[in-house]
Amino acid sequence: MLRRMMAVVLVGCAAVGTGCSSGQPSDELMLSDNPTAATAARSPAPQAKPAGTVSVLPGTPTSMVVDAEHRLLAVAVDKPPSVLLYRLGADTLADPTRVPLPGPADTLSLAGPGGPLLASSGSAGQLVRITLPGGKAAPAPIRGEPVSATDFGDRTLVAVRDRKAVAVLGGDKVYRMISGGLYSADQVLSTGKGAVVFDRLRNALFELDVPAGTVDEGLRAGEGSTNAVTDRFGRVLVADTRGGALLAFSLDPLLMRQRYPVDGAPYALAYDAKRDLVWVTLTATNEVVGFDVAGEQPEEKYRFPTVEQPNTVAVDPDSGRVVVASATGKGIQVIGR
């Protein structure tokens, strides 16, 4: 059954938005003095044939996103570091356009419908904007390890993991760094009206006051969460991999609204705004599940067997096709519905 959490739980000194005066923030809710970020569960050998069609994927995928306006699937791979742009038309993927990157992209995101594509490369210390559909790349250096980016009004927010901060960019210029109370800045997300940063090491979401340049109140994100997406209702949906749950948070104030049990080590997420479906990969069982999140609690609508180690997922909001990529070289899967 759904469990609702209506009380705000403040995480250490993050509630005041100014951080702590020394080193790591003091956090009475931490279970260990040496926390370890949650990761994907290791997948067993598949027991069922993957649904849909499976195509060869050159390189190991790190992130995927679909641009519905240009009918493009963008897949970041590590060797050689690049983004592969596939035309979405049939269930079989072939002949992508390869866009070289200065280093592997930790995440891909869209600045808006039609792009540009934002490729964050922590190892290269760069945010690369890629125009669509042509694929022209324009890198912007950012000191540190930029690992996630999102547009927020006329600014771009970039999570800089090692600096425990979020950079606020106008064009390619860093206007300010927002920090305080973080162990690590791993993913930054915008709901349009608000923004949050996800700290995997501290296992918490923190609301950002971008105009003020502060990290505000924070909430624990389950027992060990890994990835998050936003939905059209202004919520942040989070995969609690260790805790086996799908979490939903609202902003202003930051509240956990839903905790829905999901077996199989939920990991990667993709949201279909047209159908109000969030697709969740289960790496412990080699499955992907589609939950309707428009109601009072998630409702499972679809479940499909996937390729081995389904660490990456994307969805085409026009056709409803779901794309899943294997992190162990078993290809890229397109599931038509």
LOLODREN-721960 format. One line per 8 residues: for each residue x, y, z of N, C-alpha, C, O. Coordinates in steps of 0.2 Angstrom, whole numbers, plus 5000, padded with zeros to 4 digits. Each point is the difference from the previous one (the first is absolute). Layout:
X Y Z X Y Z X Y Z X Y Z; ...
// end
This chain:
5004 4994 5000 4996 5006 5000 5004 5006 5000 5006 5000 5002; 4992 5005 4995 5003 5007 5000 5001 5003 5007 4995 4999 5004; 5011 5003 4997 5001 5004 5007 5002 5007 4998 5004 5001 4996; 4992 5003 5008 5001 5007 4998 5004 5003 5006 4999 4999 5006; 5006 5006 4992 5004 5003 5005 4999 5008 4999 5002 5003 4995; 4994 4999 5010 4998 5007 4999 5004 5005 5005 4999 5006 4999; 5006 4992 5005 5004 5004 5004 5006 5001 4997 5003 4996 4997; 5000 5010 5003 5006 5002 4997 5006 4998 5005 4999 5001 5006
5005 4995 4992 5006 4998 5004 5006 5004 4997 5002 4999 4995; 5001 5005 5010 5006 5004 4998 5006 4996 5001 5001 4996 5005; 5003 5004 4990 5006 4996 5000 5006 5004 5002 5003 5004 4996; 4999 4995 5010 5006 5004 5003 5000 5007 4999 4994 5003 5001; 5011 5000 4997 5000 5008 4999 4998 5002 4994 5000 5006 4998; 4997 4989 4997 4998 5003 4994 4994 5004 5000 4998 5004 4996; 4998 4995 5010 4994 5004 5000 5001 5008 5001 4995 5004 4998; 5011 4998 5004 5001 5007 5000 5003 5003 4994 5000 5006 4999
5002 4989 4996 5002 5002 4994 5007 5003 5000 5002 5002 4994; 5002 4998 5011 5006 5003 5000 5006 4995 5001 5006 5002 5000; 4992 4992 5001 5005 4995 5001 5003 5000 5007 4997 5003 5004; 5008 4993 4997 5003 5000 5007 5007 5003 4999 5003 5001 4995; 5000 5000 5011 5006 5004 5000 5006 4996 4999 5006 5003 5000; 4994 4990 5000 5005 4996 5000 4999 4994 4996 4995 4997 5001; 5009 5001 4994 5000 4994 4996 4994 4997 4999 4996 5004 4997; 5002 4990 5004 4994 4997 4999 4995 5002 5004 5001 5001 5006
4993 5000 4992 4994 5002 5005 4999 4995 5005 5000 4994 4998; 4998 5008 5008 4998 4996 5005 4993 4998 4999 4995 5004 4998; 5004 4989 5002 4993 4997 4998 4998 4995 5004 5003 4994 5000; 4992 5007 5005 4998 4995 5004 4997 4994 4997 4999 4995 5003; 4998 5006 4991 4996 4995 4997 5005 4995 4996 4997 4995 4997; 5009 5007 5002 5004 4996 4996 5001 4993 5004 5001 5000 5006; 4999 4994 4990 5001 4994 5003 5007 4998 5002 5002 4996 5003; 5003 5008 4993 5007 4998 5000 5004 5007 5000 4998 5004 4996
5008 4996 5007 5004 5005 4999 5004 5000 4994 5002 5006 4998; 4997 4989 4998 5004 4999 4994 4995 4997 4995 5000 4995 4998; 4995 5010 5000 4994 4997 4995 5003 4998 4993 5005 5003 4998; 4991 4993 4999 5002 4997 4993 4994 5001 4996 4994 4998 5002; 5007 5006 4992 4994 5001 4996 4997 4993 4997 5004 4996 4999; 4990 5004 5001 4997 4994 4997 5001 4999 4992 5001 5006 4997; 4999 4988 5001 5002 4999 4993 4995 4995 4997 4996 4997 5004; 5004 5002 4990 4995 4995 4997 5002 4993 5002 5006 4998 5001
4989 4998 5001 5001 4993 5001 5003 4996 4994 4998 5001 4995; 5006 4994 5007 5003 4996 4994 4995 4995 4998 4996 4997 5004; 5003 5003 4989 4994 4996 4997 5003 4993 4999 5005 4999 4999; 4990 4996 5002 5001 4993 4999 5000 4999 4992 4998 5005 4996; 5004 4989 5002 4999 4999 4993 4992 5000 4998 4996 4997 5004; 5002 5006 4991 4993 5000 4998 4997 4994 5000 5002 4995 4997; 4992 5004 5006 4996 4994 4999 4994 5000 4995 4997 4995 4999; 5002 5011 4998 4995 5001 4995 5003 5004 4994 5004 5004 5001
4993 4995 4993 5002 5003 4994 4998 5008 5001 4994 5001 5002; 5011 5003 4996 4998 5007 5001 4994 5002 4995 4999 4998 4995; 4996 5006 5008 4994 5002 4996 5003 5005 4994 5005 5003 5001; 4991 4997 4994 5001 5005 4994 5006 4997 4996 5001 4994 4999; 5003 5011 4999 5006 4999 4996 5006 5002 5003 5000 5005 5004; 5006 4991 4995 5006 5002 5003 5005 5001 4994 5001 4996 4996; 5003 5010 5004 5005 5002 4996 5007 5000 5003 5000 5001 5006; 5005 4998 4990 5007 5001 5003 5001 5007 5001 4998 5005 4997
5005 4996 5009 5002 5007 5002 5007 5001 5001 5003 4996 5004; 5001 5008 4992 5007 5000 5001 5002 5005 5006 4998 5005 5001; 5005 4991 5004 5002 5004 5006 4995 4999 5006 4995 4997 4999; 5007 5004 5007 4996 5000 5006 4996 5006 5001 5003 5005 5000; 4990 4994 5000 4996 5006 5001 5001 5003 5007 5000 4997 5005; 5000 5010 4996 5000 5003 5006 4993 5004 5001 4998 5001 5006; 4999 5001 4989 4994 5004 5001 4996 5000 4993 5003 4999 4995; 4990 5002 5005 4996 5001 4994 4995 5005 5001 4998 5001 5006
5000 5002 4988 4994 5004 5001 4997 5001 4993 5004 4999 4995; 4990 5002 5004 4996 5000 4994 4998 5008 4999 4997 5003 5004; 5005 4999 4990 4997 5007 4998 4994 4998 4995 5001 4999 4994; 4993 5002 5008 4994 4999 4996 5000 5005 4994 4997 4998 4995; 5005 5008 5006 4999 5005 4995 5004 4998 4993 4997 5001 4995; 5009 4996 5006 5004 4998 4994 5000 4992 4999 5003 4998 4996; 4993 4999 5008 4999 4992 5000 5007 4997 5000 5002 4996 4996; 5002 5006 5010 5007 4998 5001 5000 4997 5006 4998 5002 5005
5006 4992 4995 5002 4997 5007 5008 5001 5000 5004 4999 4996; 4998 5004 5010 5007 5002 5001 5002 4995 5006 4997 4999 5005; 5009 4998 4993 5003 4995 5005 5007 5002 5001 5004 5000 4995; 4998 5001 5011 5007 5001 5002 5003 4994 5001 4998 4995 5004; 5008 5004 4993 5004 4994 5001 5007 5002 5002 5002 5006 4999; 5002 4989 5004 5006 5002 5003 5006 4999 4996 5005 5004 5000; 4995 4991 4995 5006 4999 4996 4998 4999 4993 4997 4995 4998; 5005 5010 4997 5004 5006 5002 4994 5005 5003 4994 4999 4999
5008 5005 5005 4995 5005 5003 4996 5004 4995 5003 5003 4996; 4991 4996 5004 4996 5003 4994 4993 4999 5002 4998 4997 5005; 4998 5007 4991 4992 4999 5000 4998 4997 4993 5002 5003 4995; 4994 4992 5006 4997 4997 4994 4993 5003 4999 4996 4999 5004; 5003 5003 4990 4993 5003 4998 4997 4995 4995 5002 5000 4995; 4992 4997 5008 4997 4995 4996 4993 5004 4997 4997 5003 5004; 5001 4995 4990 4994 5002 4998 4995 4995 5002 5000 4994 5000; 4994 5009 5003 4995 4995 5003 4995 5000 4995 4996 5005 4998
5003 4989 4999 4995 4999 4995 4997 4993 5001 4994 4998 5000; 5011 4997 4999 4998 4993 5001 5003 4998 5007 5004 5003 5003; 4994 4990 4999 5003 4998 5006 5007 4998 5000 5003 4999 5005; 5000 5000 4989 5007 4998 4999 5004 5006 4999 4998 5005 4996; 5007 4996 5008 5004 5006 5000 5007 4999 4996 5003 4994 5001; 4998 5010 4994 5006 4999 4996 5003 5007 4998 4996 5005 5000; 5010 4995 4998 5004 5006 4996 4999 5006 5004 4997 5005 4998; 5005 4995 5008 5000 5007 5004 5005 5005 4998 5005 4998 4997
4994 5008 5004 5005 5005 4999 5004 5001 5007 4997 5000 5005; 5009 4999 4994 5005 5000 5006 5002 5007 5002 5003 5003 4995; 4996 5000 5011 5003 5007 5002 5005 4998 5005 4999 4999 5005; 5008 5003 4993 5005 4999 5005 5000 5004 5006 4997 5006 4999; 5005 4992 5007 5000 5004 5006 5007 5000 5003 5004 4995 4998; 4997 5010 5006 5007 5000 5003 5001 4995 5005 5006 4998 5002; 4989 4999 5001 5000 4995 5005 4993 4997 5000 4995 5003 4998; 5005 4991 5005 4993 4997 5001 4995 5004 5003 5002 5003 5005
4992 4997 4993 4994 5004 5003 4997 4996 5006 4998 4994 4999; 5002 5009 5006 4997 4997 5006 4992 5000 4999 4997 4995 5002; 5001 5010 4996 4993 5001 4998 4998 5004 4994 5004 5004 4998; 4990 4995 4999 4998 5004 4994 4993 5002 5003 4996 4997 5003; 5003 5010 4995 4993 5003 5001 4999 5004 4994 5004 5002 4996; 4989 5000 5003 4998 5005 4995 4999 5007 5004 4997 5000 5005; 5006 5005 4992 4998 5007 5002 4993 5002 4999 4998 5004 5003; 4999 4992 4992 4993 5002 4999 4998 4996 4994 5004 4996 4997
4990 5004 5001 4998 4996 4993 5004 5003 4995 5000 5006 4998; 5003 4989 4998 5004 5002 4994 5007 5001 5002 5004 5001 4996; 4998 4999 5011 5007 5001 5002 5001 5007 5002 4996 5004 5000; 5011 4997 5001 5005 4996 4999 5001 4994 5005 4997 5000 5005; 5007 4995 4993 5001 4995 5005 5006 5002 5004 5005 5003 4998; 4994 4995 5009 5005 5002 5005 5004 4994 5002 4997 4995 5003; 5009 5004 4995 5004 4994 5002 5005 5003 5005 5005 5004 4999; 4995 4993 5007 5004 5002 5006 5006 4994 5001 4998 4995 5001
5008 5008 4998 5006 4995 5001 5004 5002 5006 5004 5005 4999; 4995 4991 5006 5004 5002 5006 5008 4999 4999 5004 5004 5002; 4997 4990 4994 5008 4999 4999 5003 5005 4996 5006 5001 5001; 4990 5002 4994 5003 5006 4996 4999 5006 5003 5003 5005 4998; 4993 4996 5007 4999 5007 5003 4996 5004 4995 5002 5006 5000; 4993 4992 4996 4997 5004 4995 4993 4998 5000 4998 4994 5001; 4998 5011 4997 4993 5000 4998 5000 5001 4993 5002 5005 4997; 4995 4990 4999 5000 5000 4993 4993 5001 4998 4996 4996 5001
5003 5010 4995 4993 5001 4997 5000 4997 4993 5005 5002 4996; 4991 4994 5002 4999 4997 4993 4994 5002 4997 4995 4998 5002; 5006 5005 4992 4994 5003 4997 4996 4994 4996 5004 4995 4998; 4990 5005 5002 4996 4995 4996 4996 5003 4995 4997 5005 5000; 5002 4991 4994 5002 4993 4999 5008 4999 4998 5002 4995 4999; 5001 5011 4999 5007 4999 4997 5005 4997 5004 5004 4996 4997; 4996 5005 5009 5006 4997 5005 5006 5004 5000 5005 4998 5002; 4994 5009 4997 5006 5004 5002 5001 5001 5007 4996 5002 5004
5011 4997 4998 5001 5000 5007 5004 5006 5002 5004 5002 4997; 4994 5001 5009 5003 5006 5002 5002 4999 5008 4995 5001 5004; 5011 4998 4997 5002 4998 5007 5001 5007 5004 5002 5005 4998; 4996 4995 5009 5001 5005 5005 5004 4997 5006 4997 4996 5003; 5009 5007 4998 5003 4997 5006 4997 5002 5007 4998 5006 5000; 5002 4989 5004 4998 5002 5007 5005 4997 5005 5001 4994 5000; 5001 5010 5004 5005 4997 5005 4997 4995 5005 4995 5001 5003; 5008 4993 4997 4997 4995 5004 4997 4994 4995 5003 4999 4995
4993 4997 5008 4997 4995 4997 4992 5001 4998 4996 4998 5004; 5003 5005 4991 4992 5001 4998 4997 4994 4998 5002 4997 4995; 4993 5000 5008 4997 4994 4999 4993 5000 4998 4997 4994 4998; 5000 5012 5003 4993 5000 4998 4998 5007 4999 5002 5005 5003; 4993 4996 4992 4998 5007 4998 4993 5000 4999 4997 4996 4997; 5000 5010 5004 4993 5002 4998 4999 5007 4999 5004 5004 5003; 4991 4998 4993 4999 5007 4999 4995 5002 5005 4996 4996 5002; 5005 5010 5000 4995 5003 5006 4999 5008 4998 5005 5004 5001
4990 4997 4996 4999 5007 4997 5005 5001 4995 5001 4996 4995; 5002 5010 5005 5005 5002 4995 5007 4998 5003 5005 5002 4997; 4996 4993 5008 5006 4998 5002 5000 4992 4999 4995 4997 4999; 5012 5001 5002 5001 4993 5000 5003 4998 5006 5005 5003 5003; 4992 4992 5001 5003 4997 5006 5004 4994 4999 4998 4996 4996; 5008 5004 5007 5004 4994 4999 5002 4997 5006 5003 5004 5005; 4996 4990 4997 5003 4997 5006 5007 4998 4999 5002 4997 4995; 5002 5006 5010 5007 4999 4999 5002 4996 5006 5001 5002 5006
5000 4991 4993 5000 4995 5005 5006 5002 5005 4998 5000 5006; 5008 5000 4992 5006 5001 5005 5000 5007 5004 5002 5000 5005; 4995 5005 4992 4999 5006 5003 4994 5001 5005 4999 5005 5003; 4997 4989 4997 4994 5000 5004 4996 5006 4999 4998 5004 5005; 5001 4998 4989 4996 5006 4999 4997 5000 4993 5001 4995 4996; 4994 5010 5003 4997 5000 4993 5002 5007 4997 4999 5005 5003; 5004 4994 4991 5002 5006 4996 4994 5003 4997 4996 4997 4997; 5003 5010 5003 4995 5003 4996 5003 5004 4994 5004 5004 5001
4994 4994 4993 5003 5002 4994 4995 5005 4996 4994 4999 5000; 5009 5006 4998 4997 5004 4995 5004 5000 4993 5005 5002 5000; 4992 4994 4995 5004 4998 4995 5006 4996 5002 4998 4994 5003; 5008 5007 4996 5006 4996 5002 5003 5003 5006 5005 4998 5002; 4992 5008 5001 5003 5003 5006 4997 4997 5006 4994 5000 5001; 5011 4999 5004 4997 4998 5007 4999 5006 5004 5005 5004 5001; 4989 4997 5000 4998 5006 5004 5001 4999 5008 5002 5005 5003; 4997 4989 4999 5000 4999 5007 5001 4993 5001 4997 4996 4996
5005 5002 5010 5000 4993 5003 4995 5000 5006 5001 5003 5004; 4995 4992 4996 4995 4999 5005 5003 4994 5004 5000 4994 4997; 5001 5007 5010 5003 4994 5004 4997 5001 5007 4997 5005 5002; 5005 4990 5002 4998 5000 5007 4996 4993 5002 4995 4999 4997; 5008 4997 5007 4997 4995 5003 5000 4993 4996 4996 4996 5001; 5008 5004 4993 5000 4995 4996 5006 4995 5001 5006 5003 5001; 4993 4991 4998 5006 4995 5000 5003 5000 4992 5006 5000 4999; 4989 5000 4997 5001 4999 4993 4994 5003 4996 4994 4999 5002
5007 5004 4992 4995 5003 4996 5000 4995 4994 5004 5001 4995; 4991 4995 5004 5000 4995 4995 4995 5000 4995 5001 4998 4994; 4993 5006 5007 4995 5001 4995 4996 5006 5002 4998 5001 5006; 5001 5003 4989 4996 5006 5001 4994 5000 4996 5001 4998 4994; 4993 5004 5008 4994 4999 4997 4996 5006 5000 5000 5004 5006; 4996 4998 4989 4996 5006 5000 4992 4998 4999 4999 4996 4996; 4997 5006 5008 4993 4999 4999 4996 5006 4996 4994 5000 4999; 5010 5005 4999 4998 5006 4997 5000 5005 5005 5003 5006 4999
4993 4993 5006 4999 5005 5006 5006 5000 5005 5001 5005 5003; 5001 4989 4998 5005 4998 5005 5006 4996 4998 4999 4997 4994; 5006 5002 5010 5005 4996 4998 5003 4996 5006 4999 5003 5006; 5004 4991 4993 5003 4996 5006 5006 4998 4997 5002 4999 4994; 5002 4999 5011 5007 4996 4999 4999 4994 5004 4998 5000 5006; 5004 4994 4991 5000 4994 5003 5007 4998 5002 5005 5000 4996; 4996 4998 5010 5007 4999 5003 5000 4992 5001 4997 4998 5005; 5006 4998 4991 5000 4993 5001 5004 4998 5006 4998 4995 5003
5007 5008 4998 5004 4998 5006 4996 5001 5007 5001 4996 5004; 4996 5010 4996 4996 5001 5006 4993 4997 5000 4996 5000 5005; 5002 4998 4989 4994 4996 4998 4994 5005 5002 4996 4998 5004; 5004 5008 4993 4995 5005 5002 4999 5005 4994 5004 5001 4996; 4990 5002 5004 4998 5005 4995 5000 5006 5004 4998 5001 5006; 5005 5005 4990 5000 5006 5003 4997 5005 4996 5002 5000 4994; 4994 5004 5008 4996 5006 4996 5005 5005 4999 5004 5002 5005; 4996 5001 4989 5005 5006 4999 4996 5006 4999 4995 5000 4997
5008 5006 5006 4997 5006 4999 5005 5004 4995 5005 5002 5002; 4993 4997 4992 5005 5002 4995 5001 5008 5000 5006 5002 5000; 4989 5002 5001 5001 5007 5000 5005 5002 5006 5004 5005 4999; 4994 4992 5007 5004 5002 5006 5007 4996 5000 5004 5002 5004; 4997 4993 4992 5006 4996 5000 5001 4996 5006 5006 5000 5002; 4989 4997 5000 5001 4996 5006 4997 4993 4999 4996 4998 4996; 5007 4997 5008 4997 4993 5001 4996 5000 5006 5002 5002 5005; 4991 4997 4994 4995 5001 5005 4999 4993 5003 5004 4996 5001
4990 5003 5001 4998 4994 5004 5002 4993 4996 4999 5000 4994; 5002 4995 5010 5001 4994 4997 4996 4994 5003 4998 5001 5006; 5001 4994 4990 4997 4994 5003 5003 4994 4998 5003 4999 4994; 4997 4996 5010 5003 4993 4999 4996 4997 4994 4994 5001 4999; 5010 4996 4996 4997 4997 4995 5000 4992 5000 5004 4997 4997; 4992 5000 5008 5000 4993 5001 5006 4997 5003 5003 5004 5004; 4999 4990 4994 5005 4997 5003 5007 5000 4996 5005 4999 5003; 4994 5003 4991 5006 5000 4995 4997 5001 4993 5000 4995 4997
4999 5011 5002 4997 5002 4993 5006 5001 4995 5006 5002 5002; 4992 4998 4992 5005 5000 4994 4998 5005 4995 5005 5004 4998; 4989 4997 5000 4998 5004 4994 4994 5003 5001 4995 4998 5004; 5004 5008 4993 4993 5004 5001 4998 5003 4993 5004 5001 4996; 4990 5000 5003 4997 5004 4995 4994 5004 5002 4998 4999 5006; 5000 5006 4990 4995 5004 5002 4994 4999 4996 5000 4997 4995; 4994 5004 5008 4994 4999 4996 4996 5006 4998 5002 5006 5003; 4992 4994 4994 4997 5006 4998 4996 5003 5006 4997 5005 4999
5002 4991 5006 4997 5003 5006 5005 5004 5005 4998 5002 5005; 5008 4999 4993 5005 5003 5004 5003 4996 5005 5003 5003 5005; 4996 4991 4995 5003 4995 5005 5007 4998 4997 5002 5000 4994; 5002 4997 5011 5006 4997 4999 4999 4992 5001 4999 4999 5006; 5002 4997 4989 4999 4993 5001 5007 4997 5001 5005 5001 4996; 4996 4995 5009 5007 4997 5002 5000 4992 5001 4995 4998 5002; 5010 4999 4995 5000 4993 5001 5005 4998 5006 5006 5002 5000; 4990 4995 5005 5004 4998 5006 5002 4993 4999 4997 4995 5001
5009 5005 4996 5003 4993 4998 5001 4995 5006 4998 4995 5000; 5005 5008 5005 5001 4995 5006 4994 4999 5004 4999 4994 5002; 4996 5011 4998 4994 4999 5004 4994 4997 4996 4995 4998 5003; 5006 5001 4990 4995 4997 4996 4994 5004 5000 4994 4997 5002; 5006 5009 4996 4994 5004 5000 5001 5005 4994 5005 5002 4998; 4989 5001 5000 5000 5006 4996 4997 5005 5005 4995 5000 5003; 5009 5006 4997 4998 5005 5004 4998 5006 4996 5002 5001 4995; 4993 5003 5008 4998 5007 4997 5000 5005 5005 4998 5000 5005
5006 5006 4993 5001 5006 5004 4996 5006 4997 5001 5000 4994; 4996 5004 5010 4998 5006 4997 5005 5006 5003 5003 4999 5005; 4996 5007 4992 5005 5005 5002 4996 5006 5003 4994 5000 4999; 5009 5004 5004 4998 5006 5003 4993 4999 5004 4995 5003 4998; 5005 4994 5008 5006 4997 5003 5002 4993 4997 4996 4997 4997; 5010 5001 5005 5003 4994 4998 4996 4994 5004 5002 5000 5006; 4994 4996 4991 4997 4995 5004 5000 4993 4996 5000 5000 4994; 5001 4995 5010 4999 4993 4997 4992 4999 4999 4997 4999 5006
5001 5000 4988 4992 4999 5000 4999 4993 4999 4994 4997 5002; 5010 4999 4995 4998 4993 4999 5007 4995 5001 5005 5002 4998; 4994 4992 5004 5005 4995 5000 4996 4994 4998 4996 4997 5004; 5006 5000 4990 4996 4994 4997 5006 4995 5000 5005 5001 4996; 4993 4993 5007 5005 4994 5000 5001 4998 4993 4995 4999 4996; 5011 5000 5001 5002 4997 4994 5006 4995 5001 5005 5002 5002; 4993 4992 4997 5005 4994 5001 5005 5000 4993 4998 5003 4995; 5008 4995 5006 5004 4999 4994 5006 5005 5000 5003 5000 4994
4998 5004 5011 5005 5005 5000 4999 5005 4994 5003 5001 4995; 4992 5004 5006 4998 5005 4995 5006 5004 4999 5004 5002 5005; 4998 5000 4989 5006 5004 4999 4999 5006 4995 4999 5006 5002; 5000 4993 4991 5000 5005 4995 4992 5002 5000 4996 4996 5000; 5003 5011 4998 4993 5002 4999 5000 5004 4994 5005 5004 4998; 4989 4996 4999 4998 5004 4994 4993 5002 5001 4996 4996 5001; 5002 5010 4998 4993 5002 5001 4997 5002 4993 5003 5004 4996; 4991 4993 5003 4996 5002 4994 4994 5004 5002 4995 4998 5003
5006 5009 4996 4995 5005 5002 4994 4999 4996 4994 5002 5003; 5006 4996 4991 4993 4999 4996 4996 4995 5003 4994 5001 5000; 5009 4994 5003 4996 4994 5003 5000 5000 5008 4997 4995 5003; 5007 5009 5000 5001 5000 5007 5003 4993 5002 4998 4998 5006; 5006 5000 4990 5004 4993 5002 5007 5002 5002 5003 5003 4997; 4999 4994 5009 5007 5000 5001 5003 4993 4999 4997 4995 5003; 5008 5004 4993 5003 4994 4999 5006 4999 5004 5004 5004 5001; 4996 4990 5003 5005 4998 5005 5003 4994 4998 4997 4995 4999
5010 5005 5000 5004 4994 4999 5001 4996 5007 5001 5003 5005; 4998 4990 4994 5002 4996 5006 5006 4996 4999 5000 4995 4996; 5006 5007 5006 5006 4997 4998 5001 4993 5003 5003 4996 4998; 4993 5003 5008 5001 4993 5003 4996 4995 4997 5001 4994 5001; 4994 5008 4994 4996 4995 4997 5000 5001 4992 4997 4996 4997; 5007 5009 5001 5000 5001 4992 4993 5001 4998 4997 4997 4995; 5000 5008 5008 4993 5002 4997 5000 5008 5000 5004 5003 5003; 4991 4999 4993 4998 5007 5001 4992 5000 5001 4996 4997 4997
5002 5008 5007 4993 5000 5003 4998 5007 4998 5003 5005 5002; 4990 4996 4996 4997 5006 4998 4995 5002 5006 4995 4996 5000; 5006 5009 5004 4995 5002 5005 4996 5006 4998 5003 5005 4998; 4990 4995 5002 4996 5006 4999 5001 5004 5007 4998 4997 5005; 5004 5009 4995 5001 5004 5006 4995 5006 5000 5002 5004 5004; 4993 4995 4992 4995 5006 5000 4995 5000 5006 4997 5005 5002; 5003 4989 5001 4995 4999 5006 5003 5001 5007 5006 5003 5000; 4991 4995 5005 5002 5001 5007 5006 4996 5001 5003 5001 5005
4998 4993 4992 5005 4996 5001 5002 4997 4993 4996 4999 4996; 5011 4999 5003 5001 4997 4993 4997 4993 4999 4998 4997 5005; 5000 5002 4989 4997 4994 4998 5003 4997 4994 5001 5003 4995; 5001 4991 5006 5004 4996 4995 4996 4999 4994 4994 4997 5001; 5008 5005 4993 4996 4999 4994 5004 4995 4995 4997 4996 4996; 5009 5004 5004 5004 4996 4995 5006 4997 5004 5003 5003 5005; 4999 4991 4993 5006 4997 5002 5003 4996 4995 4997 4996 4997; 5010 5005 5001 5003 4997 4994 5007 4997 5002 5003 5003 5004
4999 4991 4994 5007 4998 5001 5005 5004 4995 4998 5002 4995; 5008 4999 5008 5004 5004 4997 5007 4997 4998 5001 4994 5002; 5003 5010 4995 5007 4997 4999 5003 5000 5007 4998 5003 5005; 5008 4994 4995 5004 4999 5007 5002 5007 5002 5003 5004 4996; 4997 4997 5011 5003 5006 5003 4997 5006 4997 5003 5004 4997; 4990 4997 5003 4997 5006 4997 5001 5006 5004 4995 5003 5004; 5011 5000 4996 5001 5006 5004 4998 5007 4997 5000 5005 5003; 4997 4994 4991 4998 5007 4996 4994 4999 4997 4998 4995 4997
4997 5010 5003 4994 4999 4997 4998 5007 4998 5002 5005 5003; 4994 4995 4991 4997 5007 4997 4993 4998 4998 4999 4994 4998; 4997 5011 5000 4994 4999 4998 4998 5005 4994 5002 5006 5001; 4995 4992 4994 4998 5005 4995 4993 5002 5001 4995 4995 5000; 5003 5011 5002 4994 5002 5003 4995 5000 4994 4994 4999 5001; 5008 5001 4993 4995 5000 4994 4997 4993 4999 4994 4999 5000; 5011 4996 4999 4998 4993 4998 4998 4996 5006 4997 4995 5000; 5006 5007 5006 5000 4996 5006 5005 4994 5000 5001 4996 5005
5004 5004 4990 5005 4995 5000 5005 5001 5006 5001 5006 5002; 5001 4989 5001 5005 5000 5005 5006 4997 4998 5001 4995 4996; 5005 5008 5005 5006 4998 4998 5005 4998 5007 5000 5004 5004; 5003 4990 4996 5004 4998 5005 5006 4998 4998 5001 4996 4995; 5005 5006 5008 5006 4998 4998 5004 4996 5005 4999 5001 5006; 5005 4994 4992 5003 4996 5004 5007 5003 5002 5004 5002 4996; 4998 4997 5010 5007 5003 5002 5005 4994 5000 5006 5001 5002; 4992 4993 4995 5005 4995 5000 5001 4998 4992 5002 4994 4999
4996 5010 4997 5002 4999 4993 4994 4995 4996 5002 4998 4995; 4993 5002 5008 4994 4996 4997 4995 5003 4996 4995 4998 4998; 5007 5009 5000 4996 5003 4995 4996 5005 5003 4999 5002 5006; 4997 5001 4989 4995 5005 5001 4993 4998 4998 4999 4997 4994; 4996 5003 5010 4993 4997 4999 4995 5005 4999 5000 5005 5004; 4996 4994 4991 4994 5005 4999 4994 4996 5001 4999 4994 4997; 4997 5008 5007 4993 4997 5002 4995 5004 4997 4998 5005 5003; 4998 4993 4992 4995 5003 4997 4993 4998 5004 5000 4994 5002
4995 5011 4998 4994 4998 5004 4994 5003 4995 4995 4999 5002
// end
